[in-house]
């Protein structure tokens, strides 16, 4: 299959999405579609820069982020994004966005990547939108409004369905402590998508098992979306999850169906 035959559909945006979020997601999915038509797998995955978070930037990341920042600049709002960092437009409104979460999946043609954005006004998240790029499916929430989904409500780790970041040598013990107690473990390699699946009850929890991989752009949308659906988002070590323009700051995020499950999962990771 050639890259051009991996179409990216129009996002199925719910009614009432803020124009900044709507335009950012439309721009992102259109850019991903164009990138797949123009480049093969190797071209999409090629490193073209080092991002503001200190990690390599794939070509597909750069192309999608460029389209998002152009859309945000038309609205004259600030942007906090994975590769370019903080772009100050002098606005009280900031678009906090992971332009393409699961970019390795997107470059390879694995249909598990998404665009996840949150709008913050004077540092407080007021609205969030996550779009599963390869299907167009979206999850949306505004502060104070009940979302159209609920978590599973699960409270105990034993027997739960848990998604995890892939294990690394430094956290293999914590990873296996969770895996041995869960009934099912998935590795989808898209934190924002996995958080959305927790919010709607498709899985019970998602976690970074202590590798300190998450940046705030990975978790910003979940910070509003998941608690609104009955769940909880926290850091394994208890560090506050803050909208900080310093993208070198890292967390081990836990996203769970209930506060009780989040606490038990974090405790299991800490050992």
N, C-alpha and C positions, 0 to 999 in steps of 0.2 A: 504494500500500500504506500503510495506517495504522500508526502506531507500535505499537498493540496487537497487530498481527498479526506482530510480530517476536519470536516466543517465545524464551525463554532456558531451555534444558533443565536438569535436575538434573545437577550435576557427577558424572562417573564416577570417584569417589574410589577409589584403590587400597586394598587391605587394609592396616591398620597405620598409617594416617596419624595423626599426633598430633591429639588432639581440638581443640586450639586452631586449627591450620591447617584442619582439616575444617570446623569451625563457621564460621570466617571466610569460607571459600570458599562454603559454602552460603548464608550471609547475604548475601554479595556478589551471587551470581547471582540470588537471590530478589529482592533490592532492584533489580537492573537490570531484571528482568522487570516488577516493579511500576511502575518509573519509565517504562518504555516504554508501559505501558497508560495511565498517567496524563497523559503529556505528548506533544506533537508534537515534531518535529525541532527547531524553534526553541526550544521550552521546555526540552528536554534540553540544548541547547548554550548556553543563556543563562548569562552570567557572573553569579555570585551572591556571590563573595568573591574575595579574594587569598589564595592558599595560603601555607603556611610556607616554600615554596620560592621565593616571590616572583612566581609566575605566576598568571594568572587561574584560578579554580575554576569549572568548569561545574556546572550544577545536577545533571547525572547523576553527576559526580564526588562531589559533596557527599552525595547520597542513598546512594550505594553505600558511601562511607567511613563515614557515620554508622552503617550497619548493621554494618559490620565492627568498628568501635570498641565498639559495644554488645556484640557477641559476645565480644570480647577482655576487656572489663571483667567479664563474667560469670566468666571464668576467672582474673581478677585478675592479668593479666600486663601489662607495659608495652607500649606501641604506638609505633612510629616509622612514620609514614604521610605521604604526599605533601602533603596539604592541612592537617591539624591539627598536623603536626610530631611532637614527642615527648610522649607522655602517660605520666607516671611513676606506676606503681602500687606502687612499692617492691619489685618482684620481681626475681629474678635472671634471669628469662626475658623476652625482648622479642620481640614480633611485628613484624618489619620487612616492610612490605607496600606494594605499589603497588596501590591498590584497584581501579583500572580503567585499565590501560595500553592506550592507543589509544582514549581517551575521545571524540575527534572522530569516529573510526570508529563507535563505539558509538552516539553521538547521531544520526549520519546514517543508520544502518542498514547500514553496511558491516560484514560479519561477521568482523572482524579485531580483536578486543580480548580482553584476558585479565586475570585476577587472579593476581598472583604474590606469594607470601609466603615468608619464611624465618624460622625460629625461631633465636634466638641466646641462648645461656646464658652469662652473664658475658662477653658480647662475642664469643663464638665461635659461628659458624653450625653448627647440628647437624642441621637438617632443612629441606627446601625443597619447595614445591608450586606448580606453575603450572597454571592451568586456562584453557583456551580457552573463553571464555564462551558463544559462539554454538553450540558443538558439545558442550560438556561434557567434552571430552577433557582428560586430566590427565597431567602429568609429575611424578614424586615421587622423592625421594632422601633417604636418611639417611646421615649421616657414617659412613664405615667399611663401608657396605653397597654392593655393586655394583648399579647401576641396571639396569633391563631394557631398556636401549638403549645404542647406541654412536655416536660421531661417524663421519663418512665416512672419517676417517684421512688426508684430503688434506694435503699438506705445502707445495704451491707455489701462489702466487697466480695465475700465468698459467694460464688455462683454468678457473679455479674458479667456482663459483656463489656469489655474494656478495649479501647484503642490506645496504642502506645507509640511513641516515637521508637524508631529502630534502636536496639541496644548498642552501646559502645563499651569498650573494654573498661572504662572508668566507672560505669554504672551497671555492669552486668548483674551484680548481686541484687541490686534494687529491682531491676527489671524482672528477674526470675522470682523474687518474692511476690510481686504482683501477679505474674503469669501463673504461678502455682495455685493461687487462690481464685482466680477468675475462671468462669466457665468457658469463655471464649475470648481470644485475643486477636485483634486486627491491627495491621500496620498499613495505613492508607497513604502516608507521607504527605498529608495536607492538613495541617493543624486547624485551619479555619473551617474547612469542610467537616472535620471530625467534631469540632465544637458545635456546629450547626446540627449535626446528627444527634448529639447529646440533647440539645435544646428541644428537638421534636420527638424525643423518646425512641429513636431508632437504635441507639446504643446507650449504655448506662453511664459511661465515663470515658474520658480521654486524659492522658497525662504524659508529660515528659518525666521519665523516671530518674530525675536528679542530674541530668546532663547539662543543665543551664543553657539550653538552646534557644528558648523563646525570647523574642524582642517584643516590645509593647505593640508593634503593628500586628504581630501574630495573635494577640489576645484582645485588642481593643474592642472589636465588634462583639466578641463573646462576653465582655464585661457588662454589656447592657442586655444582650440577647438571652443569655442563659439564666441569670437571676429572675428576669421577667417571666420565664417559663417554669420557675420553681426550683431551679438548680443553683449551683454556686461555682465561682471561679476563684482560685487562690494560688499562691506560690508554695511549693513544697517546704521551703525554709521559713515561711511566714513573712517574707519581704512584701511591702506594699506594692501593688501594681499601679504604677503612676504613668500619666501621659508626659513622658520626658523626651525632649528632642535628642537626647544622647542615645543613639541607637547601639552604642557598644554595651549598654546595660543589658543584662540577661536575667532570665527567670526560668524556673522549672514549673510551668503552668499545670494546674489540675483543674479540669472542667468536669463537673459531675452532676448527676440528676438531683441530688439533695445536698444540703450542707453536711449532713451526717456521713454520706458516702465520700464527699470530698475530704473530710477530715480523716476518715479511716484510710483512704487511699494514700494521702500524704504521709500518714504515720507509717504505713507499710513501706513506702519508698525510703523514708528516713531510717527504718529498721529499728 
